Amino acid sequence: MSLKEALRQAEALIASHNIPDARVEAELLLMHCLGIGKVELYTKLDQPLSSSQSESFWSLVQRRLRHEPTAYIVKQCQFYGVEFHVDPRVLIPRPESELLVELALEFAERGFALGEPCLLADVGTGSGAIAIALALHLPQAEVYALDVSAAALEVAATNCARHAVEKRVHLLLGDMLQPLPRPVHVIVANLPYVRDADLPRLAPEIRDFEPVVALAGGADGLAAVRRLLPQAVKKIIPGGLLLVEVGDGQGATAADLARRCFPTGSIDLVPDLSGTDRLVRVQT
């Protein structure tokens, strides 16, 4: 069987299980199996799969048909234009979380002269994707990456080493901002925000494979936000920026919670590309 035929069959099989973007999924699995990139794949479409390659590829496809996320199968995902290692110890970074990075970078680049140190904290860092993306774009910055999961921080450490930022991204184990050794200019937080009642209704890729500790946000999805905000009052430098990602329909309530903790701050909601309120922005 040629690579072209394997791709065609895998795409049809994946699509038959109502998995979106079946062609992309099939390509990712085949590229991973062969250890090649997309350009090389499409220059070799007429070449045959060896028996061992075929066995490996169809094994990967079967895993995907059982709804295991492709990112976990290939142990890789892209976030803010950067490749990161991911596995079931961490949540797979979502595209909507790139808004956290964009706004934090905009604030830091506007408020700090070239070479002037900027201190940032990423709460619930998981794979370290947000913290590392910030460090890569802000060479003068020091970033504290905090997580309650030691296993997640192991993944973050792998990614820090991969992108050579381990001297500027400091991994801290603990709850919320408690391990943070000093106040910072910018705090970004992508915390669990799925309502408990919604957990059983999540897609099987999420519900059955991703760490529930990184998903479950309590009855209204804002349990973690309620714990973060009072801590942030003492951990952010005056004139600083706090960005908190929230789920659908949670923006107004989260903004009210922020106003109670930052009564003199400037607080607004930032929508994502779909128009959904995605971030609570607090400028102190």
Secondary structure, 3 states (H helix, E strand, C coil): CEHHHHHHHHHHHHHHCCCCCHHHHHHHHHHHHHCCCHHHHHHCCCCECCHHHHHHHHHHHHHHHCCCCHHHHHCCEEECCEEECCCCCCCCCCHHHHHHHHHHHHHHHHHCCCCCCEEEEEECCCCCHHHHHHHHHCCCEEEEEEECCHHHHHHHHHHHHHCCCCCCEEEEECCCCCCCCCCEEEEEECCCCECHHHHHHCCHHHHCCCCHHHCECCCCCCHHHHHHHHHHHHHEEEEEEEEEECCCCCHHHHHHHHHHHCCCCEEEEEECCCCCEEEEEEEC
